[in-house]
Amino acid sequence: MNRTQVTSLIIPLISIACLIGGGFLLQTNGQDQVNASRSVKGTTLNSDSIHVSFEQVGGKVLSIPVKEETPVKKGTILMTLDAKDVDLQIEQLRTQIAQFNTQISQQQKSIDLGYARAATQEKQAQLDIAQSQVTQSKSQAALQRAEAAERQATAAEKHVNDGARHEDIQQQRIAVASATKSVQTDQTNYNRNKALYDAGSVSKAALDDADSSLTLAKNQLSQQQESLQKLLNGATAEERMQAKEQTTQASVAVKQAAEEIRGAQLSVDRSKTQLETIQQSRQQLADQKLAVDLLQQQKETQEVQLKTLLLKKERLVLKAPQDGKITAISTKVGENVGQGSPVITLETNELYYDLYVNEDQVGKFKANKEVKTHISALNKDLQGTVRYVTSAPQFANVKMSREKGEADTATFQVRVYVPKESTLLPGMTVEVNTDEISS
């Protein structure tokens, strides 16, 4: 091969190499490999998994109704623990609460009945006091009348027993003389009217008036003469006995009235004592009410304990917190598990990927911001949503340092969630061009 032929072969080869190099430069937008790694981020899709555990309870596993790779819905029962001890405690508390209810009801009824009885007794006692005071007032008036009657009867009896005084006899003789004079005058007047009537000079009515006056005068004279004779003769044995009986009756009336007053006062005193007793009964009822309140507080405490046990029993049944698929079960039926220990791993229906960006790029990512995501296998773009941005682990810092060829580079982790689709599978490669994301 001569020189000319070699030259003709080299020139086309150089041209081809230039074309290839130019195409590559166009494809990388004129950037080198380090610069390209800074703007286009490649990573893989992951399924979000959660570790499910019993909340604040532990115990012996009674049943596991699901298996690994089993799809579940939110609320599906995943595992149950033995609830025998809790059931016994719940039954015991319910029995105690029922007993408290019975005691509270019985004591409250007794208190209500006691207050009603006290009110009735108080009303009756006040009524008795009022009636006794009325009786006492009436008896006091009766006593005063009886004492006056006793004084009069005693004076009359003394007068009967002592006989008439000389002055009384003289006064009575004057009364007899006056009555005799009246009879004589009325007799003369009657005789004159009788003569005139016989002569036809006066009417029969005038004669009748004169006759009536004469009759009245004679009767008064007879009474005055009888009184004078009694004064002169003195009281008879029968009159003396009658006077003594009147005095005795008056004394009995005084004692009876005094006894009624004392009885009324005793009734008032008894009623007042009963009022004091009623007040003491009310105080005892108030003390019983405090005891009922204490029972009520104890009951409420046990009701809180019952609610706690019911919540504990509810937590003995482990349910799926959301839709997903069982990927791992870390215990078996019959084993004991502790509270808070993960027993089931649930792969959720949410997909995410992690980006590791440097200090210059992190400002473009904020929580809830949408990120254009390219799915390489599907050649499809999706909109992801940033969940959080945080400092990256140490291995990511080393990786970024190697990619950039720098010794010290601060790296940040960006977690992005993408909507679930039937064609998306965990492990697929995704790419994000940070240059297409605005700050």
TIZA-860836 format. One record per residue (C-alpha): residue number from 1; x, y, z. Coordinates in steps of 0.05 Angstrom, whole numbers, always signed. Layout:
% residues N
NUFI  resi    east   north      up
NUFI   NUM       X       Y       Z
...
***
This chain:
% residues 439
NUFI  resi    east   north      up
NUFI     1      +0      +0      +0
NUFI     2     +30     +66     -20
NUFI     3     +29    +131     +17
NUFI     4     -28    +159     -24
NUFI     5     -73    +100      -8
NUFI     6     -59    +105     +68
NUFI     7     -75    +178     +67
NUFI     8    -140    +165     +32
NUFI     9    -160    +116     +86
NUFI    10    -140    +159    +147
NUFI    11    -179    +220    +125
NUFI    12    -247    +184    +125
NUFI    13    -232    +152    +192
NUFI    14    -217    +219    +223
NUFI    15    -281    +247    +194
NUFI    16    -322    +190    +224
NUFI    17    -289    +201    +292
NUFI    18    -305    +275    +290
NUFI    19    -378    +260    +273
NUFI    20    -383    +211    +330
NUFI    21    -351    +259    +379
NUFI    22    -394    +317    +356
NUFI    23    -458    +275    +364
NUFI    24    -438    +256    +433
NUFI    25    -425    +329    +452
NUFI    26    -493    +348    +423
NUFI    27    -525    +293    +463
NUFI    28    -493    +317    +528
NUFI    29    -509    +390    +514
NUFI    30    -435    +405    +511
NUFI    31    -423    +379    +582
NUFI    32    -374    +328    +606
NUFI    33    -392    +266    +647
NUFI    34    -384    +300    +714
NUFI    35    -430    +357    +693
NUFI    36    -481    +308    +666
NUFI    37    -483    +270    +731
NUFI    38    -500    +334    +767
NUFI    39    -563    +350    +728
NUFI    40    -593    +282    +709
NUFI    41    -607    +238    +769
NUFI    42    -620    +164    +761
NUFI    43    -650    +121    +815
NUFI    44    -701     +65    +825
NUFI    45    -773     +60    +848
NUFI    46    -786     +31    +916
NUFI    47    -849      +7    +951
NUFI    48    -864     +42   +1017
NUFI    49    -866      -9   +1073
NUFI    50    -889      -2   +1145
NUFI    51    -875     -46   +1204
NUFI    52    -940     -62   +1240
NUFI    53    -939     -75   +1316
NUFI    54    -988     -81   +1374
NUFI    55    -999     -14   +1407
NUFI    56    -981     -14   +1481
NUFI    57   -1001     -88   +1489
NUFI    58    -966    -155   +1485
NUFI    59    -982    -227   +1497
NUFI    60    -991    -295   +1467
NUFI    61   -1008    -298   +1392
NUFI    62   -1076    -332   +1384
NUFI    63   -1086    -329   +1309
NUFI    64   -1054    -302   +1245
NUFI    65   -1109    -303   +1192
NUFI    66   -1064    -275   +1136
NUFI    67   -1002    -302   +1100
NUFI    68    -943    -271   +1066
NUFI    69    -958    -241    +997
NUFI    70   -1031    -234   +1018
NUFI    71   -1064    -169    +993
NUFI    72   -1103    -135   +1049
NUFI    73   -1149     -76   +1056
NUFI    74   -1147     -24   +1110
NUFI    75   -1180     -52   +1173
NUFI    76   -1166    -125   +1155
NUFI    77   -1150    -167   +1217
NUFI    78   -1077    -187   +1213
NUFI    79   -1065    -220   +1281
NUFI    80   -1099    -230   +1348
NUFI    81   -1071    -240   +1418
NUFI    82   -1101    -282   +1474
NUFI    83   -1153    -239   +1511
NUFI    84   -1172    -287   +1567
NUFI    85   -1139    -246   +1623
NUFI    86   -1168    -182   +1596
NUFI    87   -1238    -213   +1590
NUFI    88   -1235    -236   +1663
NUFI    89   -1214    -166   +1686
NUFI    90   -1270    -134   +1644
NUFI    91   -1322    -182   +1673
NUFI    92   -1297    -168   +1743
NUFI    93   -1301     -93   +1733
NUFI    94   -1370     -98   +1703
NUFI    95   -1394    -138   +1763
NUFI    96   -1365     -87   +1811
NUFI    97   -1396     -29   +1773
NUFI    98   -1463     -64   +1775
NUFI    99   -1456     -72   +1850
NUFI   100   -1439      +1   +1857
NUFI   101   -1500     +19   +1816
NUFI   102   -1544     -23   +1862
NUFI   103   -1514      +8   +1925
NUFI   104   -1519     +79   +1898
NUFI   105   -1591     +68   +1876
NUFI   106   -1613     +37   +1943
NUFI   107   -1578     +90   +1985
NUFI   108   -1604    +147   +1941
NUFI   109   -1675    +121   +1948
NUFI   110   -1666    +117   +2023
NUFI   111   -1640    +188   +2024
NUFI   112   -1697    +214   +1982
NUFI   113   -1748    +178   +2026
NUFI   114   -1713    +205   +2089
NUFI   115   -1717    +277   +2063
NUFI   116   -1791    +268   +2045
NUFI   117   -1805    +238   +2114
NUFI   118   -1767    +295   +2148
NUFI   119   -1807    +347   +2108
NUFI   120   -1873    +315   +2128
NUFI   121   -1853    +309   +2201
NUFI   122   -1828    +381   +2202
NUFI   123   -1894    +406   +2173
NUFI   124   -1934    +365   +2224
NUFI   125   -1891    +390   +2282
NUFI   126   -1900    +463   +2261
NUFI   127   -1975    +450   +2255
NUFI   128   -1976    +419   +2325
NUFI   129   -1939    +479   +2353
NUFI   130   -1989    +527   +2322
NUFI   131   -2048    +486   +2349
NUFI   132   -2017    +481   +2418
NUFI   133   -2005    +555   +2420
NUFI   134   -2078    +568   +2402
NUFI   135   -2100    +519   +2456
NUFI   136   -2053    +552   +2505
NUFI   137   -2082    +621   +2490
NUFI   138   -2153    +595   +2498
NUFI   139   -2135    +560   +2563
NUFI   140   -2103    +624   +2589
NUFI   141   -2167    +663   +2577
NUFI   142   -2207    +606   +2609
NUFI   143   -2161    +608   +2669
NUFI   144   -2172    +682   +2678
NUFI   145   -2248    +672   +2676
NUFI   146   -2245    +613   +2723
NUFI   147   -2202    +652   +2773
NUFI   148   -2252    +710   +2771
NUFI   149   -2310    +661   +2781
NUFI   150   -2272    +629   +2838
NUFI   151   -2263    +697   +2872
NUFI   152   -2337    +713   +2864
NUFI   153   -2359    +645   +2889
NUFI   154   -2312    +650   +2949
NUFI   155   -2339    +719   +2966
NUFI   156   -2411    +695   +2958
NUFI   157   -2397    +635   +3003
NUFI   158   -2367    +680   +3056
NUFI   159   -2426    +727   +3051
NUFI   160   -2474    +669   +3060
NUFI   161   -2436    +640   +3119
NUFI   162   -2425    +708   +3154
NUFI   163   -2498    +730   +3148
NUFI   164   -2526    +800   +3133
NUFI   165   -2493    +863   +3162
NUFI   166   -2534    +914   +3202
NUFI   167   -2523    +965   +3147
NUFI   168   -2551    +916   +3095
NUFI   169   -2614    +904   +3139
NUFI   170   -2626    +979   +3148
NUFI   171   -2617    +991   +3074
NUFI   172   -2666    +935   +3059
NUFI   173   -2718    +963   +3108
NUFI   174   -2713   +1029   +3071
NUFI   175   -2725    +991   +3006
NUFI   176   -2787    +958   +3037
NUFI   177   -2813   +1025   +3061
NUFI   178   -2802   +1056   +2992
NUFI   179   -2837    +997   +2959
NUFI   180   -2896   +1004   +3009
NUFI   181   -2902   +1078   +2992
NUFI   182   -2904   +1061   +2918
NUFI   183   -2960   +1011   +2930
NUFI   184   -3001   +1062   +2969
NUFI   185   -2992   +1115   +2914
NUFI   186   -3010   +1066   +2859
NUFI   187   -3070   +1041   +2899
NUFI   188   -3096   +1113   +2907
NUFI   189   -3085   +1125   +2833
NUFI   190   -3122   +1061   +2815
NUFI   191   -3181   +1078   +2861
NUFI   192   -3188   +1147   +2829
NUFI   193   -3186   +1119   +2758
NUFI   194   -3236   +1065   +2777
NUFI   195   -3285   +1117   +2802
NUFI   196   -3275   +1159   +2740
NUFI   197   -3284   +1098   +2696
NUFI   198   -3348   +1079   +2731
NUFI   199   -3371   +1151   +2720
NUFI   200   -3352   +1145   +2647
NUFI   201   -3298   +1199   +2651
NUFI   202   -3237   +1157   +2632
NUFI   203   -3225   +1100   +2584
NUFI   204   -3215   +1028   +2600
NUFI   205   -3143   +1034   +2578
NUFI   206   -3128   +1086   +2630
NUFI   207   -3158   +1040   +2683
NUFI   208   -3116    +981   +2658
NUFI   209   -3051   +1023   +2662
NUFI   210   -3067   +1041   +2733
NUFI   211   -3081    +968   +2750
NUFI   212   -3014    +946   +2718
NUFI   213   -2975    +997   +2757
NUFI   214   -3008    +975   +2822
NUFI   215   -2994    +901   +2808
NUFI   216   -2920    +917   +2793
NUFI   217   -2913    +957   +2856
NUFI   218   -2943    +901   +2897
NUFI   219   -2894    +850   +2867
NUFI   220   -2834    +895   +2881
NUFI   221   -2859    +904   +2953
NUFI   222   -2865    +829   +2960
NUFI   223   -2793    +818   +2935
NUFI   224   -2765    +872   +2980
NUFI   225   -2802    +843   +3040
NUFI   226   -2776    +773   +3022
NUFI   227   -2705    +799   +3017
NUFI   228   -2712    +834   +3084
NUFI   229   -2738    +771   +3116
NUFI   230   -2677    +732   +3088
NUFI   231   -2630    +783   +3117
NUFI   232   -2665    +779   +3184
NUFI   233   -2668    +702   +3183
NUFI   234   -2598    +689   +3152
NUFI   235   -2580    +636   +3097
NUFI   236   -2610    +568   +3100
NUFI   237   -2569    +503   +3102
NUFI   238   -2586    +489   +3029
NUFI   239   -2563    +559   +3008
NUFI   240   -2498    +549   +3046
NUFI   241   -2487    +482   +3011
NUFI   242   -2501    +512   +2943
NUFI   243   -2451    +569   +2956
NUFI   244   -2398    +519   +2976
NUFI   245   -2411    +477   +2914
NUFI   246   -2404    +538   +2869
NUFI   247   -2337    +555   +2903
NUFI   248   -2313    +483   +2892
NUFI   249   -2334    +483   +2819
NUFI   250   -2298    +549   +2808
NUFI   251   -2234    +520   +2839
NUFI   252   -2239    +458   +2795
NUFI   253   -2247    +502   +2734
NUFI   254   -2184    +541   +2754
NUFI   255   -2143    +477   +2761
NUFI   256   -2170    +449   +2696
NUFI   257   -2152    +512   +2658
NUFI   258   -2082    +512   +2689
NUFI   259   -2073    +439   +2670
NUFI   260   -2094    +453   +2598
NUFI   261   -2042    +509   +2595
NUFI   262   -1988    +462   +2621
NUFI   263   -2010    +408   +2571
NUFI   264   -2007    +458   +2513
NUFI   265   -1937    +480   +2534
NUFI   266   -1914    +408   +2538
NUFI   267   -1941    +397   +2468
NUFI   268   -1902    +458   +2443
NUFI   269   -1839    +433   +2476
NUFI   270   -1847    +363   +2447
NUFI   271   -1857    +392   +2377
NUFI   272   -1795    +436   +2384
NUFI   273   -1755    +375   +2406
NUFI   274   -1782    +338   +2345
NUFI   275   -1759    +395   +2300
NUFI   276   -1689    +389   +2330
NUFI   277   -1691    +314   +2317
NUFI   278   -1712    +327   +2245
NUFI   279   -1653    +374   +2236
NUFI   280   -1606    +320   +2262
NUFI   281   -1638    +271   +2213
NUFI   282   -1625    +318   +2156
NUFI   283   -1552    +323   +2177
NUFI   284   -1548    +247   +2177
NUFI   285   -1579    +246   +2108
NUFI   286   -1527    +296   +2084
NUFI   287   -1472    +251   +2111
NUFI   288   -1504    +192   +2073
NUFI   289   -1505    +235   +2010
NUFI   290   -1429    +245   +2018
NUFI   291   -1422    +170   +2023
NUFI   292   -1463    +162   +1959
NUFI   293   -1418    +214   +1925
NUFI   294   -1357    +174   +1946
NUFI   295   -1388    +111   +1917
NUFI   296   -1402    +149   +1853
NUFI   297   -1330    +171   +1849
NUFI   298   -1306     +99   +1860
NUFI   299   -1354     +76   +1806
NUFI   300   -1329    +128   +1757
NUFI   301   -1257    +106   +1772
NUFI   302   -1275     +35   +1755
NUFI   303   -1312     +58   +1692
NUFI   304   -1247     +91   +1670
NUFI   305   -1210     +26   +1684
NUFI   306   -1263     -11   +1644
NUFI   307   -1255     +35   +1585
NUFI   308   -1179     +25   +1589
NUFI   309   -1188     -50   +1589
NUFI   310   -1237     -47   +1531
NUFI   311   -1187      -6   +1493
NUFI   312   -1133     -56   +1511
NUFI   313   -1177    -113   +1486
NUFI   314   -1190     -75   +1422
NUFI   315   -1115     -68   +1413
NUFI   316   -1105    -143   +1421
NUFI   317   -1133    -147   +1350
NUFI   318   -1081    -122   +1300
NUFI   319   -1112     -90   +1238
NUFI   320   -1081     -66   +1174
NUFI   321   -1070     +10   +1179
NUFI   322   -1079     +17   +1104
NUFI   323   -1085     -22   +1039
NUFI   324   -1025     -63   +1019
NUFI   325    -992    -131   +1015
NUFI   326    -962    -174   +1071
NUFI   327    -888    -183   +1057
NUFI   328    -864    -212   +1123
NUFI   329    -892    -243   +1187
NUFI   330    -841    -246   +1243
NUFI   331    -878    -289   +1293
NUFI   332    -921    -352   +1298
NUFI   333    -984    -375   +1334
NUFI   334    -968    -392   +1406
NUFI   335    -909    -345   +1412
NUFI   336    -907    -286   +1458
NUFI   337    -896    -217   +1429
NUFI   338    -878    -153   +1466
NUFI   339    -914     -87   +1460
NUFI   340    -887     -45   +1404
NUFI   341    -848    -102   +1372
NUFI   342    -859    -105   +1296
NUFI   343    -894    -170   +1278
NUFI   344    -916    -157   +1206
NUFI   345    -886    -118   +1148
NUFI   346    -937     -87   +1102
NUFI   347    -918     -63   +1033
NUFI   348    -964      -5   +1018
NUFI   349    -990     +16    +950
NUFI   350    -947     +79    +951
NUFI   351    -884     +83    +907
NUFI   352    -826    +130    +918
NUFI   353    -754    +143    +899
NUFI   354    -697    +180    +932
NUFI   355    -654    +232    +899
NUFI   356    -587    +256    +925
NUFI   357    -572    +328    +907
NUFI   358    -518    +377    +924
NUFI   359    -521    +445    +957
NUFI   360    -534    +482    +891
NUFI   361    -593    +437    +872
NUFI   362    -627    +427    +939
NUFI   363    -661    +495    +936
NUFI   364    -704    +471    +878
NUFI   365    -738    +418    +921
NUFI   366    -790    +434    +973
NUFI   367    -844    +392   +1008
NUFI   368    -907    +382    +965
NUFI   369    -873    +409    +902
NUFI   370    -885    +370    +838
NUFI   371    -825    +339    +802
NUFI   372    -824    +314    +731
NUFI   373    -804    +241    +734
NUFI   374    -783    +199    +673
NUFI   375    -796    +124    +676
NUFI   376    -741     +94    +631
NUFI   377    -773     +25    +621
NUFI   378    -839     +56    +600
NUFI   379    -809    +117    +566
NUFI   380    -862    +156    +603
NUFI   381    -862    +219    +645
NUFI   382    -901    +225    +711
NUFI   383    -910    +280    +761
NUFI   384    -881    +261    +829
NUFI   385    -891    +299    +894
NUFI   386    -835    +316    +943
NUFI   387    -851    +288   +1012
NUFI   388    -790    +315   +1049
NUFI   389    -719    +341   +1041
NUFI   390    -666    +322   +1092
NUFI   391    -591    +313   +1102
NUFI   392    -566    +252   +1064
NUFI   393    -530    +193   +1098
NUFI   394    -453    +191   +1096
NUFI   395    -450    +142   +1038
NUFI   396    -487    +191    +993
NUFI   397    -437    +245   +1009
NUFI   398    -380    +198    +987
NUFI   399    -418    +180    +923
NUFI   400    -430    +252    +904
NUFI   401    -357    +269    +919
NUFI   402    -335    +214    +871
NUFI   403    -384    +237    +817
NUFI   404    -361    +309    +821
NUFI   405    -289    +294    +835
NUFI   406    -291    +338    +897
NUFI   407    -265    +321    +966
NUFI   408    -320    +352   +1009
NUFI   409    -391    +357    +983
NUFI   410    -454    +366   +1025
NUFI   411    -510    +321   +1000
NUFI   412    -585    +322   +1013
NUFI   413    -637    +267   +1006
NUFI   414    -701    +284    +970
NUFI   415    -758    +233    +975
NUFI   416    -809    +237    +919
NUFI   417    -874    +197    +916
NUFI   418    -907    +180    +849
NUFI   419    -979    +160    +837
NUFI   420    -992     +85    +834
NUFI   421   -1006     +56    +765
NUFI   422   -1015     -15    +742
NUFI   423    -953     -12    +697
NUFI   424    -907     +15    +751
NUFI   425    -867     -36    +789
NUFI   426    -817     -30    +845
NUFI   427    -745     -32    +819
NUFI   428    -759      +7    +754
NUFI   429    -708     +61    +738
NUFI   430    -729    +133    +741
NUFI   431    -692    +196    +719
NUFI   432    -700    +268    +741
NUFI   433    -667    +326    +704
NUFI   434    -653    +379    +757
NUFI   435    -641    +431    +704
NUFI   436    -714    +427    +684
NUFI   437    -737    +443    +755
NUFI   438    -746    +515    +772
NUFI   439    -726    +542    +840
***
